[in-house]
Every structure is written in C-alpha cells, then in structure tokens.
Amino acid sequence: MDLSTRYLGLELKHPIVASASPLTRDIDGIRKLLDADAAAIVMASVFAEDIVANRSVLDERLETLRLASKQSSVPIVASLNCARPGAWVDFATRLQDAGASAIELDLYRVPSDINETGLSVEQSYVSVLCAVKEKVEVPIAVKLSPYFSSPGNMAKKLVETGADGLVLFNRFYGGDIDLDKMVIEPEYQLSTPYDIRLPMMWISLLSGRLRASLAATSGVWTYKEAVKYLMVGADAVATTSSLLKEGPHNLGRIIDGLRAWMEGRGYDSLDAFKGRYAAAHLEFPDAFMRSHYSDILTSESKDQ
Ligand SMILES: Cc1cc2nc3c(=O)[nH]c(=O)nc-3n(C[C@H](O)[C@H](O)[C@H](O)COP(=O)(O)O)c2cc1C
C-alpha cells in the first residue's frame, strides 16, 4: 500500500506529521517522534523577539536542528513565529544552513490598534513572507489563522507571493484571568476532534485552486480526523495535542489506523480518495457551505 504524499515539494512516506510543540523542541522529543514514524517534524518555533534580543536559546535550537536533520531520514522543518519583517529575518538563513528541509512561518499577531485596517494586517504578513523568501531557497510554508475577512483571498495572496504551502490553521492561545490570584495567566487547551471543522472547510475550499501544498492542523487525535482532512484535499496532516496527551506513540496509531481504513475500503494509495470532498468538485460551494450552516442551526437538538 502506498501512503506517500508530496508536501512542499518534499516526498513524505505518509501524510502524518508532528507539528510544532514542546515535543519538537529538543532532540529527545524529536527522536521519540522519529521512532513513532513521523513523516516529517516541525520544530517548535523560534520567536522573532528572541532573535532580536539574541537570546542564548537560539544556539541550542540551531544545534538541535543540526542533530535532528543529520539523524533523520525524514524532513525536519524549522518554524519561525513572527508578525512583521525585521532584522530577525536573517536568522532564516541560519536555519537553512543548519539543515532545515523547509521553513514554516507561524504568522501571529493581534491587531490591537483599532485604526489598523485589515488590508494593512494582510500586507504585513505578505511582507514577512517576501522578506524571508529573499533569504532562503528551501520551501516555505505559512501557518496562518482563520481570522481574516476573506481567508481564501489571504491564502491566495500568500501563494502568489511565493508560499509553497499553507498550514491551516494556527490556534488562538490567549491568557485567562485567575480570579484567586487576580492575574492574567497564559493558558492553553488541547484541541478536540471537533476542531477539525473550520480547517476542513477551508482546505476543501482551497484544494485544487492554489498552486501550493495544504497541511491540516487542529483536532487530529485518530485516523478518522486524518482521513477527513485527506478527503477534503490536505496533502499532509499534523498532530500535536494528541501527542502531548497520549504520547508520541499515538502518531503510529494514527498511521496504522489510516492504513487499516484504506485496506478495509480497498484503496491502495491516497490518490484513491484524496480530495474527494474538495469544493472544486462542487458546482456551488457557497450554497453548499451555507445550506449546511442553516441545516445545523435549524435542526432539532440531539438531546431532545
Ligand atoms: C503547548 C503547545 C505548544 C505549541 N507550540 C507551537 C509552536 O512553537 N509553533 C507553532 O507554530 N505552533 C505551536 N503549537 C500549535 C501546534 O503546532 C498545532 O498547530 C495546534 O496545537 C493544533 O493542532 P492539534 O489540534 O493537533 O493540537 C503549539 C501547541 C501547543 C498545544
């Protein structure tokens, strides 16, 4: 059975990737994910702020990347978390030189100035991509949020600017207020399989319409979510929360589940079902999305 797929122009032995997290920050974590048979590993992001401040963590990250790329037969993708272009951009070259097979730009900022227009936010992201693209030759993926007035048009702009792939979507990690201590504390929640729905809809809408790879991130805990993402046209499917909770070996379980599901259906390659539910195959994608929305809102509650 052939589970191989192409992502960012790289050949992956199967579509299941470990996305950026504390597990991909050091060489021990990365080794565990390699042992669990990850098809590619996205390292934890290096933050633009750390690069500007020239923090010592950078040397450690570069060393980990060097070791990982030497020891691994699968692509190791470096990740940069950034919002605007700046002096930090040169660091992308160091990631490439340290052996990164590709670079993922994790674009994230909250436009807290209410005078800033959506167009200006979009332009700042496009400029980041342009600036990094000038520095490196390895493929670049952009991990973006769904919070644009027109996420599809933003995706198109990024691809036209040179993104080789898009990763849909990064999640919102905001602080919470601790009412006992009366302080704002950072807190994250692991995803659930329900979280596949928004990325799944957008991957369906974008698949086949952009000259770029699409990776899905959010909500993949079992082979089922992976299959659904592939069915709407994802080229690669990433998981983090499931690995943080269940351990790196969950990655192997997802791959085994995918293989067993394909066997049960008589599929011998991903092409047999990949993109079957891509909106490009639908005559009226807008109407399709909207009628589902109204069907859900007007249906009887399951609990009644
Ligand atoms: C603790 C934690 C740390 C993360 N660190 C990063 C990071 O450094 N860079 C990044 O792009 N995404 C980071 N993410 C986001 C994940 O890569 C992933 O996109 C997100 O968790 C959604 O996938 P999931 O539903 O499989 O968890 C992090 C997520 C968690 C939970």
The ligand as a Gaussian input file, in Angstrom:
#p B3LYP/6-31G(d) Opt

LIG

0 1
 C        1.905000      23.506000      24.068000
 C        1.837000      23.865000      22.626000
 C        2.932000      24.477000      22.034000
 C        2.878000      24.843000      20.689000
 N        3.954000      25.453000      20.117000
 C        3.873000      25.845000      18.820000
 C        4.972000      26.492000      18.192000
 O        6.049000      26.683000      18.771000
 N        4.814000      26.885000      16.905000
 C        3.678000      26.663000      16.197000
 O        3.587000      27.033000      15.034000
 N        2.622000      26.022000      16.765000
 C        2.709000      25.618000      18.041000
 N        1.646000      24.971000      18.605000
 C        0.464000      24.684000      17.776000
 C        0.523000      23.250000      17.227000
 O        1.616000      23.086000      16.363000
 C       -0.765000      22.899000      16.460000
 O       -0.845000      23.674000      15.282000
 C       -2.022000      23.131000      17.281000
 O       -1.877000      22.616000      18.577000
 C       -3.237000      22.477000      16.629000
 O       -3.016000      21.107000      16.422000
 P       -3.585000      19.974000      17.436000
 O       -5.048000      20.097000      17.431000
 O       -3.091000      18.699000      16.852000
 O       -3.003000      20.267000      18.777000
 C        1.697000      24.581000      19.936000
 C        0.627000      23.944000      20.542000
 C        0.668000      23.581000      21.861000
 C       -0.514000      22.897000      22.472000

